[in-house]
Amino acid sequence: MPDYVQAIGRVLISAVFIVFGYIQFTHIGNYIANPAVLKVAGMIGGILSPTVIAYLVAAIDLFGGVLILVGYQTRWTAVVLIVFVVLTLLLVHTFWTMEGAARAANQGNFYKNLGLIGGLLFLIALGPGRCSLDHRFSKK
């Protein structure tokens, strides 16, 4: 596979995480009050406050996206992001429990996230490619 194809793939996959992480950090109040964040806080018995959970989610999105973008610790980052996305599928985009516009929007996000998992699995299997920090720092 040409090096630039893997690099473009990393850019496209990382864009989703970087953009959502940025939006979450810049509108953190909305995410602290988000029903999914409140649901998770309740599920874990208040061990983490909704504020901590919202910042943690934003950090995983933003910093995970940046690590994928530059190709650093790519496989481990992809594993973390897969776990994160699976949890998002199961806790946030539960379209099968919804009706109307909410169902349609969450079903679209659910399947978009399945595609992201597929892309992340490719990163695990193929690595980040030669245009990456992982390649630059690897022992030859």
ZALUM-42110 format. One record per residue: x, y, z of N, C-alpha, C in turn. Coordinates in steps of 0.001 Angstrom, whole numbers, plus 500000, padded with zeros to 6 digits. Each point is the difference from the previous one (the first is absolute). Layout:
residues N
+--------+--------+--------+--------+--------+--------+--------+--------+--------+
|    n_x |    n_y |    n_z |   ca_x |   ca_y |   ca_z |    c_x |    c_y |    c_z |
+--------+--------+--------+--------+--------+--------+--------+--------+--------+
|      X |      Y |      Z |      X |      Y |      Z |      X |      Y |      Z |
...
+--------+--------+--------+--------+--------+--------+--------+--------+--------+
END
This chain:
residues 140
+--------+--------+--------+--------+--------+--------+--------+--------+--------+
|    n_x |    n_y |    n_z |   ca_x |   ca_y |   ca_z |    c_x |    c_y |    c_z |
+--------+--------+--------+--------+--------+--------+--------+--------+--------+
| 500849 | 498826 | 500000 | 499151 | 501174 | 500000 | 500898 | 501242 | 500000 |
| 499704 | 500955 | 499146 | 500826 | 501212 | 499979 | 499964 | 500725 | 501352 |
| 501137 | 500572 | 500372 | 500121 | 500674 | 501290 | 498967 | 501114 | 500167 |
| 499758 | 500749 | 498935 | 499085 | 501127 | 500121 | 498565 | 499549 | 500255 |
| 499634 | 498801 | 499542 | 498642 | 499504 | 500232 | 499780 | 499755 | 501490 |
| 500974 | 499387 | 500661 | 499883 | 499791 | 501443 | 499974 | 501335 | 500738 |
| 500804 | 500945 | 499575 | 500027 | 501314 | 500644 | 498653 | 500708 | 499834 |
| 499436 | 499950 | 498810 | 498691 | 500623 | 499769 | 498935 | 499304 | 500842 |
| 500058 | 498680 | 500086 | 499055 | 499259 | 500829 | 500080 | 500423 | 501456 |
| 501210 | 500174 | 500508 | 500171 | 500452 | 501391 | 499425 | 501397 | 500187 |
| 500225 | 500884 | 499031 | 499463 | 501366 | 500084 | 498477 | 499958 | 500067 |
| 499390 | 499196 | 499147 | 498540 | 499957 | 499943 | 499400 | 499383 | 501262 |
| 500592 | 498928 | 500491 | 499488 | 499383 | 501236 | 500196 | 500948 | 501177 |
| 501156 | 500614 | 500078 | 500287 | 500871 | 501141 | 499132 | 501248 | 500005 |
| 499594 | 500473 | 498828 | 499201 | 501228 | 499917 | 498735 | 499908 | 500837 |
| 499341 | 498851 | 499968 | 498762 | 499833 | 500768 | 500275 | 500194 | 501481 |
| 501033 | 499361 | 500513 | 500311 | 500083 | 501427 | 500482 | 501400 | 500391 |
| 500834 | 500604 | 499183 | 500530 | 501329 | 500305 | 498883 | 501037 | 500011 |
| 499153 | 499974 | 498988 | 498907 | 500983 | 499926 | 499047 | 499835 | 501178 |
| 499585 | 498763 | 500293 | 499076 | 499799 | 501121 | 500661 | 500352 | 501328 |
| 501273 | 499668 | 500169 | 500699 | 500364 | 501231 | 500078 | 501503 | 500176 |
| 500311 | 500707 | 498925 | 500054 | 501462 | 500054 | 498625 | 500574 | 500366 |
| 498971 | 499518 | 499342 | 498645 | 500487 | 500291 | 499638 | 499719 | 501454 |
| 500342 | 498821 | 500478 | 499682 | 499663 | 501388 | 500726 | 500919 | 500974 |
| 501281 | 500242 | 499787 | 500745 | 500888 | 500901 | 499455 | 501426 | 499961 |
| 499641 | 500480 | 498818 | 499544 | 501390 | 499887 | 498546 | 500185 | 500421 |
| 499264 | 498924 | 500166 | 498611 | 500052 | 500477 | 499812 | 499008 | 501149 |
| 500955 | 499966 | 500907 | 500026 | 498965 | 501039 | 498738 | 500025 | 500864 |
| 499425 | 501163 | 500225 | 498771 | 500086 | 500804 | 498867 | 499173 | 499419 |
| 499880 | 500016 | 498678 | 498964 | 499191 | 499341 | 500241 | 498510 | 500238 |
| 501260 | 499606 | 500010 | 500317 | 498583 | 500159 | 499887 | 499549 | 501450 |
| 500272 | 500905 | 500935 | 499837 | 499659 | 501409 | 498530 | 499687 | 500289 |
| 499097 | 500727 | 499345 | 498564 | 499804 | 500201 | 499394 | 498980 | 499036 |
| 500809 | 499422 | 499137 | 499506 | 499042 | 499013 | 499408 | 498780 | 500695 |
| 498805 | 499551 | 499568 | 499376 | 498839 | 500643 | 500879 | 498751 | 500013 |
| 500795 | 499800 | 498960 | 500871 | 498817 | 499965 | 501093 | 500100 | 501066 |
| 500562 | 501196 | 500184 | 501021 | 500197 | 501027 | 499390 | 499783 | 501380 |
| 498808 | 500544 | 500205 | 499315 | 499818 | 501287 | 499664 | 498529 | 500238 |
| 499629 | 499298 | 498932 | 499695 | 498567 | 500098 | 501237 | 499211 | 500429 |
| 501136 | 500294 | 499394 | 501247 | 499312 | 500341 | 500392 | 500311 | 501447 |
| 499873 | 501263 | 500397 | 500325 | 500373 | 501380 | 499131 | 499218 | 500982 |
| 498733 | 499826 | 499671 | 499109 | 499209 | 500848 | 500351 | 498525 | 500004 |
| 500388 | 499489 | 498834 | 500337 | 498576 | 499888 | 501223 | 499636 | 500834 |
| 500942 | 500924 | 500119 | 501217 | 499693 | 500747 | 499909 | 500473 | 501451 |
| 498778 | 500332 | 500410 | 499751 | 500316 | 501405 | 500636 | 501288 | 500477 |
| 500182 | 500955 | 499106 | 500549 | 501288 | 500402 | 501494 | 499993 | 500286 |
| 500696 | 498933 | 499609 | 501455 | 499954 | 500207 | 500659 | 501171 | 499285 |
| 499527 | 500294 | 498805 | 500455 | 501165 | 499248 | 498816 | 500930 | 499789 |
| 500224 | 501282 | 500159 | 498932 | 500980 | 499795 | 499745 | 500163 | 498501 |
| 498817 | 500508 | 499634 | 499749 | 500286 | 498585 | 501048 | 500936 | 499392 |
| 500525 | 500928 | 500788 | 501032 | 500908 | 499496 | 501257 | 499229 | 499623 |
| 500445 | 499096 | 500859 | 501188 | 499198 | 499718 | 499757 | 499115 | 498781 |
| 498848 | 499387 | 499926 | 499680 | 499130 | 498866 | 500005 | 500796 | 498697 |
| 499383 | 501175 | 500000 | 499946 | 500825 | 498786 | 501405 | 500395 | 499545 |
| 500856 | 500412 | 500936 | 501375 | 500350 | 499627 | 500783 | 498767 | 499535 |
| 499765 | 498863 | 500621 | 500675 | 498768 | 499603 | 499614 | 499604 | 498580 |
| 498715 | 500079 | 499687 | 499519 | 499681 | 498649 | 500622 | 500954 | 498980 |
| 500007 | 501294 | 500318 | 500581 | 500983 | 499082 | 501490 | 499733 | 499795 |
| 500696 | 499650 | 501075 | 501443 | 499730 | 499903 | 500285 | 498761 | 499170 |
| 499211 | 498945 | 500202 | 500191 | 498775 | 499209 | 499801 | 500308 | 498523 |
| 498923 | 500721 | 499688 | 499743 | 500360 | 498603 | 501135 | 500831 | 499422 |
| 500313 | 501110 | 500642 | 500973 | 500936 | 499445 | 501401 | 499410 | 499939 |
| 500496 | 499506 | 501118 | 501374 | 499515 | 500027 | 500164 | 498672 | 499261 |
| 498981 | 499144 | 500051 | 500046 | 498778 | 499198 | 500052 | 500326 | 498519 |
| 499203 | 500988 | 499588 | 500016 | 500422 | 498598 | 501341 | 500561 | 499583 |
| 500605 | 500798 | 500862 | 501309 | 500572 | 499678 | 501058 | 498899 | 499893 |
| 499965 | 499022 | 500908 | 500971 | 498902 | 499936 | 499840 | 499188 | 498709 |
| 498761 | 499759 | 499584 | 499771 | 499295 | 498732 | 500496 | 500865 | 498840 |
| 499721 | 501285 | 500046 | 500410 | 500915 | 498938 | 501505 | 499951 | 499758 |
| 500778 | 500083 | 501063 | 501457 | 500016 | 499840 | 500599 | 498605 | 499955 |
| 499190 | 498988 | 500278 | 500487 | 498626 | 499940 | 500936 | 499651 | 501138 |
| 499633 | 500399 | 501216 | 500825 | 499690 | 501162 | 499235 | 499067 | 500933 |
| 500641 | 498873 | 500349 | 499338 | 498972 | 500822 | 498654 | 499633 | 499359 |
| 500041 | 499847 | 498702 | 498787 | 499875 | 499194 | 499166 | 498785 | 500371 |
| 500627 | 498853 | 500123 | 499223 | 498792 | 500289 | 499347 | 500074 | 501375 |
| 500743 | 500443 | 501004 | 499419 | 500116 | 501348 | 498899 | 501053 | 500034 |
| 500219 | 501100 | 499319 | 498976 | 501039 | 499947 | 498749 | 499473 | 499308 |
| 500177 | 499241 | 498938 | 498848 | 499426 | 499302 | 499217 | 499060 | 500915 |
| 500691 | 499208 | 500801 | 499315 | 499104 | 500947 | 499173 | 500815 | 500993 |
| 500601 | 501047 | 500568 | 499277 | 500852 | 500956 | 498786 | 500635 | 499330 |
| 500178 | 500498 | 498783 | 498883 | 500629 | 499306 | 498912 | 498997 | 499631 |
| 500373 | 498772 | 499683 | 498976 | 498982 | 499731 | 499166 | 499750 | 501242 |
| 500640 | 499844 | 501143 | 499257 | 499800 | 501258 | 499091 | 501194 | 500250 |
| 500531 | 501192 | 499819 | 499229 | 501231 | 500185 | 498790 | 500041 | 499067 |
| 500204 | 499674 | 498736 | 498904 | 500051 | 499025 | 498963 | 498911 | 500303 |
| 500437 | 498816 | 500387 | 499047 | 498940 | 500358 | 499139 | 500449 | 501184 |
| 500623 | 500598 | 501000 | 499231 | 500515 | 501136 | 499013 | 501079 | 499552 |
| 500438 | 500848 | 499071 | 499108 | 501025 | 499455 | 498808 | 499355 | 499292 |
| 500255 | 498948 | 499236 | 498904 | 499295 | 499316 | 498986 | 499452 | 500998 |
| 500505 | 499402 | 501067 | 499129 | 499322 | 500965 | 499318 | 500947 | 500985 |
| 500608 | 501145 | 500263 | 499460 | 500903 | 501014 | 499353 | 501265 | 499443 |
| 500372 | 500399 | 498793 | 499527 | 501279 | 499475 | 499077 | 499832 | 498798 |
| 500442 | 499272 | 499013 | 499249 | 499913 | 498742 | 499084 | 498776 | 499966 |
| 499221 | 499829 | 501033 | 499078 | 498858 | 500120 | 498719 | 500297 | 499213 |
| 500133 | 500103 | 498694 | 498895 | 500400 | 499128 | 498804 | 499063 | 500111 |
| 500232 | 498737 | 500355 | 498925 | 499021 | 500088 | 499031 | 500306 | 501145 |
| 500364 | 500913 | 500881 | 499113 | 500394 | 501096 | 499301 | 501314 | 499708 |
| 500197 | 500559 | 498807 | 499521 | 501352 | 499676 | 498964 | 499964 | 498884 |
| 499355 | 501145 | 499824 | 499006 | 500174 | 498940 | 500309 | 501276 | 499223 |
| 499468 | 500073 | 498792 | 500035 | 501225 | 499209 | 501385 | 500475 | 499625 |
| 500172 | 501348 | 500074 | 501250 | 500633 | 499578 | 501182 | 499549 | 500855 |
| 499767 | 499807 | 501294 | 501093 | 499549 | 500883 | 500485 | 498624 | 499574 |
| 499059 | 499133 | 499622 | 500391 | 498661 | 499547 | 500852 | 500088 | 498737 |
| 499555 | 500799 | 499037 | 500724 | 500122 | 498730 | 501398 | 500570 | 500219 |
| 500111 | 501056 | 500798 | 501312 | 500623 | 500239 | 500938 | 499035 | 500718 |
| 499496 | 499308 | 501004 | 500855 | 499082 | 500755 | 500335 | 498746 | 499200 |
| 499102 | 499582 | 499130 | 500310 | 498851 | 499143 | 501121 | 500370 | 499029 |
| 499947 | 501210 | 499448 | 501084 | 500461 | 499129 | 501328 | 500051 | 500734 |
| 499992 | 500535 | 501219 | 501230 | 500060 | 500799 | 500486 | 498606 | 500378 |
| 499080 | 499098 | 500277 | 500361 | 498629 | 500344 | 500794 | 499361 | 498854 |
| 499462 | 500104 | 498784 | 500665 | 499368 | 498866 | 501272 | 500744 | 499589 |
| 500045 | 501316 | 500174 | 501243 | 500755 | 499780 | 501079 | 499486 | 500944 |
| 499617 | 499753 | 501244 | 500965 | 499504 | 500979 | 500458 | 498578 | 499681 |
| 499118 | 499175 | 499440 | 500442 | 498678 | 499556 | 501080 | 500138 | 498924 |
| 499812 | 500957 | 499088 | 501012 | 500251 | 498971 | 501322 | 500451 | 500609 |
| 499921 | 500851 | 501031 | 501227 | 500424 | 500685 | 500719 | 498811 | 500623 |
| 499236 | 499103 | 500601 | 500613 | 498800 | 500583 | 500712 | 499210 | 498906 |
| 499375 | 499875 | 498838 | 500639 | 499305 | 498885 | 501311 | 500648 | 499599 |
| 500015 | 501318 | 499892 | 501225 | 500709 | 499662 | 501072 | 499819 | 501062 |
| 499599 | 500042 | 501267 | 500953 | 499808 | 501092 | 500560 | 498574 | 499997 |
| 499168 | 499028 | 499640 | 500490 | 498619 | 499890 | 501048 | 499885 | 498900 |
| 499788 | 500723 | 498890 | 501011 | 500017 | 498950 | 501310 | 500597 | 500508 |
| 499912 | 501051 | 500819 | 501225 | 500579 | 500562 | 500730 | 498997 | 500884 |
| 499238 | 499230 | 500769 | 500625 | 498979 | 500844 | 500680 | 498950 | 499130 |
| 499307 | 499557 | 498962 | 500524 | 498925 | 499154 | 501175 | 500455 | 499135 |
| 499907 | 501176 | 499405 | 500997 | 500447 | 499029 | 501022 | 500974 | 500572 |
| 499697 | 500577 | 501155 | 500881 | 501012 | 500570 | 499764 | 501347 | 499351 |
| 500741 | 501001 | 500443 | 499766 | 501363 | 499538 | 500662 | 500347 | 498664 |
| 500894 | 499138 | 499534 | 500705 | 500277 | 498754 | 501303 | 500744 | 500233 |
| 500697 | 500247 | 498903 | 501322 | 500628 | 500101 | 499939 | 501484 | 500304 |
| 498889 | 500648 | 499691 | 499852 | 501440 | 500282 | 499419 | 500176 | 501401 |
| 500741 | 499556 | 501012 | 499493 | 500042 | 501365 | 501151 | 500126 | 500977 |
| 499693 | 500458 | 501196 | 501020 | 500048 | 501037 | 500387 | 498594 | 500447 |
| 499045 | 499075 | 500001 | 500346 | 498614 | 500352 | 501102 | 499470 | 499088 |
| 499862 | 500233 | 498714 | 501019 | 499532 | 499047 | 501322 | 500734 | 500223 |
| 499908 | 501290 | 500212 | 501216 | 500818 | 500183 | 500805 | 499551 | 501208 |
| 499310 | 499626 | 501092 | 500680 | 499620 | 501239 | 500258 | 498502 | 500134 |
| 499575 | 499226 | 498997 | 500186 | 498544 | 500114 | 501465 | 499640 | 499828 |
| 500384 | 498912 | 500627 | 501372 | 499505 | 499869 | 500108 | 499258 | 498684 |
| 501007 | 500302 | 499278 | 500147 | 499369 | 498679 | 501068 | 498969 | 500017 |
+--------+--------+--------+--------+--------+--------+--------+--------+--------+
END
